[in-house]
């Protein structure tokens, strides 16, 4: 069975390799990426994350923040919409990541070392946005959070063979709130009320 | 191309090293449209790809052999290198980048063993073509430290050791590297 490209392996010494070969036949199952990452700094001699490039910044999907406002008058109204919105990290393996321990710590160390700022596990943005809304219109606010994506490879060295091997490589991608300080898009929207909404006006 | 293994621990003769270098001189031409290359310091085999992820996957593929293949490799090495005691399988040793923060073209080297940390240079590699005087960031893999030199065969000034992911090698050696050593 050929190893999958993202879970390659190597042995660190011929002597140990022979022991492994004797003890671990070809039928040994492969661990999942999740299993491997759970071993990072929790069963490994070393666990290092190697980024494969600079952070990639992108705009997350637009989503409504705060409540909608309803103008039930015949004139233009200015509403204050107060909102608070939290953007959190996620990753390609789908397991919770804390930067204080385990693979998350290895990631955070490498990230800070490489890009000279701290990985944000979450970011909460709070604002009051003015929304000008025409007669019998609904107004609301949308935010498009600025995000960043960092990908690379974990290199894990085990003191004793793990699934028959001393070294494992694990692909990984993390996404989280951008740390570059650039501004993000916050947009007001308006639409006409539906008949049902108009009927609900006092 | 000047890929070669400095086989201090393996006891190779100067003649052996020269033979390896000569064989590699006729190797794969630099691929202008494939900016992410990998090369074996053991065999000199070089491949280039259009994406870094593909290149790293390929490097891992080269280092990730089946148990049967490992047996074959070890048997082969033991028969051809009676003095081999540490080599068992290939592993990624380091990646070099054209730009800061690991940007641009990449060059990943892999070899047949970890560094023995005995104070001697384990591997030596001479860059060629577009890679001469181009490196701005480096990542040591395995347990090896990376040293950068502005002349071939570890000649001239020296900078290092780079022991961890380094997004910028610094003004002293930026865009000056012609050869690298792993220790």
Interface residues (C-beta under 8 A of the other chain):
Chain A: X1 X2 X3 X5 X6 X7 X8 X9 X10 X11 X12 X13 X14 X15 X16 X17 X18 X21 X24 X25 X26 X28 X46 X48 X50 X51 X52 X53 X54 X110 X113 X114 X115 X116 X151 X153 X155 X157 X164 X167 X169 X171
Chain B: X52 X53 X56 X57 X58 X59 X60 X61 X62 X63 X64 X65 X66 X67 X68 X70 X71 X74 X77 X78 X84 X85 X86 X87 X88 X89 X90 X91 X92 X95 X101 X102 X103 X113 X114 X139 X141 X142 X143 X164 X165 X167
